Amino acid sequence: MKKVLLVAGAAFVMMGCGAAKNSGMMDQAKTAVSDQADLSKYSIDAKSMLSELGGQGTSGLSGDFKQKFGVMEKDGGQFVSTIIKVNDQIDEADLTSKGVEVQTKNDPVWTALCPVDKFGELSKVNGVESIDISKGGNAK
């Protein structure tokens, strides 16, 4: 009887590990752009963009991807219009060092153009509380 329970318990643990492994694949895809992204700061649309972007970089972005997420070309780069909720600890220098171009500041909400390949790094900037995308942005 103990052997049966041990085998059944081991099978249950292995099945649980398999399920965790499969659900982990989705998490890996979401963070492929930036292993250090704090996904809790991203909106559902922003998480979807990170997930679809995966690790492919920006050179192979499809027209569908660009249209879906409002990606625009500017100065030879690809940018997404971003809405960022900030607090008084915001490190604007860190944002700009990533190529982010702040467009408006209506504290606590800022709008900015963010290079697509740096989008996954926004959550690690000190003072950034939440991140969303605006599909209607225009590059200045």
C-alpha positions in Angstrom: 0.0 0.0 0.0 2.8 2.4 0.9 4.5 1.7 -2.5 1.3 2.5 -4.3 0.9 5.8 -2.4 4.5 6.7 -3.1 4.2 6.0 -6.8 1.0 7.9 -7.0 2.5 10.8 -5.1 5.5 10.9 -7.3 3.3 10.8 -10.4 1.3 13.7 -9.0 4.4 15.7 -8.3 5.8 15.0 -11.8 2.4 16.0 -13.4 2.5 19.2 -11.4 6.0 20.0 -12.5 5.0 19.4 -16.1 2.1 21.8 -15.7 4.3 24.3 -14.1 6.8 23.9 -16.9 4.2 24.5 -19.5 2.8 27.6 -17.7 6.4 28.8 -17.3 6.8 28.8 -21.1 4.3 31.7 -21.3 6.2 33.5 -18.6 9.5 33.0 -20.4 8.0 34.5 -23.6 6.7 37.5 -21.7 10.1 38.3 -20.3 12.2 37.4 -23.3 12.6 41.1 -24.1 13.9 41.9 -20.6 14.7 39.2 -18.1 14.5 41.9 -15.4 11.0 43.3 -16.4 8.6 43.7 -13.5 5.5 42.6 -15.3 3.2 43.8 -12.5 3.9 47.4 -13.7 2.7 46.7 -17.2 -0.9 47.0 -18.4 -2.5 44.0 -20.2 -1.8 45.6 -23.6 1.8 46.3 -22.7 2.2 42.7 -21.4 0.7 41.5 -24.7 3.3 43.6 -26.6 6.2 42.2 -24.6 4.9 38.6 -25.0 4.5 39.0 -28.8 7.8 40.8 -29.1 9.6 37.9 -27.4 13.3 37.8 -28.1 13.0 38.6 -31.8 14.4 42.1 -31.6 13.0 45.0 -33.7 14.4 44.2 -37.1 11.8 41.6 -37.9 8.6 43.3 -36.6 5.6 42.5 -38.8 3.2 45.1 -40.1 0.5 43.5 -38.0 2.6 43.9 -34.9 3.3 47.5 -35.7 -0.3 48.3 -36.4 -1.6 46.4 -33.3 0.7 48.2 -30.9 1.0 51.6 -32.7 4.7 51.2 -33.4 6.1 54.1 -35.4 9.3 54.8 -37.2 11.4 57.8 -36.1 15.0 58.7 -36.8 15.7 55.2 -38.0 14.3 53.6 -34.9 11.0 52.0 -33.9 9.1 53.6 -31.1 5.9 53.0 -29.2 3.9 55.8 -27.6 3.8 55.1 -23.9 1.8 56.3 -20.9 3.8 56.2 -17.7 2.6 56.8 -14.2 5.4 58.2 -12.1 6.0 59.1 -8.5 8.3 61.8 -7.0 11.3 59.4 -7.1 11.2 59.3 -11.0 14.7 59.1 -12.5 14.2 61.0 -15.8 17.9 60.7 -16.6 17.6 56.9 -16.6 14.5 57.1 -18.9 16.4 59.3 -21.4 19.5 57.1 -21.2 17.3 54.3 -22.6 16.3 56.5 -25.5 12.9 57.4 -24.1 11.7 60.8 -25.3 9.4 62.4 -22.7 6.7 64.3 -24.5 4.3 65.6 -21.8 4.4 65.7 -18.0 1.1 66.0 -16.2 2.1 64.5 -12.9 1.7 61.8 -12.1 1.1 60.8 -15.7 3.7 61.3 -18.4 3.6 60.4 -22.1 6.7 59.4 -23.9 8.1 57.7 -27.0 10.0 54.5 -26.0 12.2 52.5 -28.3 10.5 49.2 -28.8 13.7 47.3 -27.8 13.9 49.1 -24.5 10.2 48.8 -23.6 10.9 45.8 -21.3 13.4 47.9 -19.3 11.0 50.7 -18.3 9.7 48.8 -15.2 13.2 49.0 -13.6 13.5 52.8 -13.8 13.2 54.2 -10.3 9.9 56.1 -9.9 8.0 54.3 -12.6 4.8 52.9 -11.1 2.8 51.7 -14.1 3.3 51.5 -17.9 0.7 51.4 -20.7 0.8 51.9 -24.5 -1.1 54.5 -26.4 -1.8 53.3 -29.9 -2.6 56.8 -31.2 0.7 58.4 -30.5 2.5 60.5 -33.1 6.3 61.0 -33.2 7.4 64.6 -33.0 
